[in-house]
Amino acid sequence: MDELLNPANFDFFARYLLAGYVIIIVRSRFVAAQRPNTSEMIVEAIIFSLINQLLFQVILWRLPSVWIVRTDAQALLFLQVLVLPAVIGLILGLNLSRGWNNAVLRRLSMPVSQPVHRAHDFAFAHDRSAGLIILTHFDGTVVFGYFGEQSLAANDNNRSDIYLERLYDVDKEGQWADMKPPRSALLSLEGVRSVEFLEEEGEHG
């Protein structure tokens, strides 16, 4: 690490590795997915860094030479390593989360795949609208709750759990009512058989 931070090596490290990490970090803010292992991330960071370097050279080629000469070298490095990669990561993240390229892929008769490979991450993505939720356990226990902005669902290789900001009682007629006193809950998803998301009537009508 000391060798990488050495002024003689830092420029190379920043341009061909750090820039790629910036792209990955910004992109990950828009897609809830499991991070690749370290070796895969390093390879991806190098590839993104090379793409970033190519785009930066194209931008310099299009800019007036007078502006480049007057610009401080550190400012150019800042633009190259932080600003441009952040913009690229933003564009890639928005593209993945909103599916901008799906129409192009369909037109080319190419398969459209989700950037998220785990159903849990896809179901609880950051753009999920708030709503009622029903958790049914294998032992028959049913939990009725509200998954909103103050709720959270987490999933990793070791555990999966969900925090519901509000719980409800449901009578035989299916009427939902707030518990008294009001309560929230942190629940493990290990014994959950199904998770149902209730949509308001007419939402897709």
N, C-alpha and C positions, 0 to 999 in steps of 0.2 A: 504493500500500500504506500509506503514512503517513497518508493521509486516512481509510482504513478503520480504522486503529488509533487514530484520534483518538477520545477519549471521547464526543464528540458523535455520532459515526457508528458506534461499535463495537456498541452495543446492537442497532441495526437490522441491521448486518452479521451479528452472531451469531445473531439470531432468524430471519432470512430467507435465510441462505445457509450459515453454519457448521453449524447444526443438521442441515440436509439432508446435508452432507458426513459428519457423524458417523453418520447412518443408513446411508449408502452404505458407509462403511468397515467398520462392524460387520457388515453384511449380507454383504460380500464375503469375510469370514472363513469363511463356510459354503458358498460356491459358487465353484468354480474356473472362472472365465470371463474372457474378454478384457475389459479395461476400455474403456468408450466413450471417444471423443475428448473434448477439453476442453470444447468448446461443448455437447455432449450431456450431459456430466456436470454442467455448471453449471445447465442447464435442469432436469435431474433433481433436483439439490440444492435448487433453488428450490421445485419442486413438493413434495418431501418436507418442506421447511421449513414450507410453508403448511399441510400436513397435520398436522405436529407442533404448529404454533401453534394450530390448531383443537382438537386433542385436549387441549392444555394448558389452553385456555380452558374446555373442558368439565370438566376435572378441578378447576380453580379454582371453577367454578360449584357443584360438588358438595361442596367443602370448606367447613367452618364459616368464616364471615367473621372470627371472632376469631383463628383460627390464621393466616390470611393477613395480618392486620394485625400480628401479633407476629413474623412471619417477616421476616428481613432481605431487602432487595431483591436483594442480590448472591446470596444463597442461592436465591432464586426464579429468578434468571437462570441459575444453575448447574444447577438442576433442569430448566429449560426447554431449555437449549442442549446439555447433556451427558447427564444421567441419562435423561430421557424419550426422546431420540433413540437412545441406546444400547439401551434396552429395545425400542423399535420395530424397530431394526435386527436385534436378536437374534430377535425373533418372525418377521420377514420371512425372515431367513436360515434358521432352523429349518424354516419352512414350505416354502421352496424346496428345501432339501436333503432333506427327508423326504417331500415331496409330500403334505402334509396336505390341500391343496385339490383334489387330483386326483379324489377320490371325488365331490366336489360338482360339478366340471366334467363328469364322465361322466354324472352324474344329469341335468344340464341339457343333455346331448347337445352339449357344447362340446368342441372339440379340446384335448387335453392335450399341452403342449409342454414340452421340457426347458429349464431355465433356462440350461444350458450349450450353446452353439451349435457347439462344435468337438469332434469325436469324441475327440481326444487328451485334452482337459481332462476329458471325461466318464469316459474309461477310467481315468485316473490320479487320480480325485477323492480327496479326503482321507479318505473313508470306505472306500476299497478295502482289503479284507483282505489280509494278507501271503500270498504264495504263490509258486510256481514260475512261470517265464516263459520263453518261447522266442522269440528274435528271428531271423527269417530274412531275409537280405539278397538283393538282386537277383542277385548273383553266385553265390548258392548257399551262402554262408557261414551257418552256424547257430550261435547263441550260446545257451547254456543257463544260466540264472541264477536268483537268488532276489530278488524285489522285496518288501522288508519295511520296517520302521520307519526303518531307516537308509539306505534307497534314496530316489531322487528322480528325477522326470521333469519336464523343463521344455520349454516350447514358446512361441515368440513369432514375430513376423513375420520375424526374421532367422535364427534357428537353432532346432533341436530336438535335445535330447540326453537321455540317461538314465544314471543312476548305479545300478549293481547292486552291492549290498553283498557278494554271494557268487556265484562262478561254479562250474559243474559240468562234469565229463566224463560223457558218456553213451555206453555201449557198444552193440554191435549188438543186444543183447537189451533195450535200453531202460532199463537200470539206471543210476540217477544216482549219482555219487560225487563227493565233494569233491576239488578239484584239490590237488595236492601240489607246492609249498607252496600253502596257501589264498590265493586272490586275489579282488579285486573289480575293477570296470572302469567307466570312463566312456566311453560309446559315443555316437556321433552317430547320429541316426535318419534322416539324409538318405537313406542308401542302403538303408533297411530296407523290405522288401516287406510283411512281416506281423509282428504281435506277438500271440502266443498266451498266454493266461492259463490255467494248469492248476488245475482245482478238484479237491479231494479227493473220492474216490468216496463217494457217498451224501450229499454235502453238500446236494443238492436233492431227495433221495429222501424 
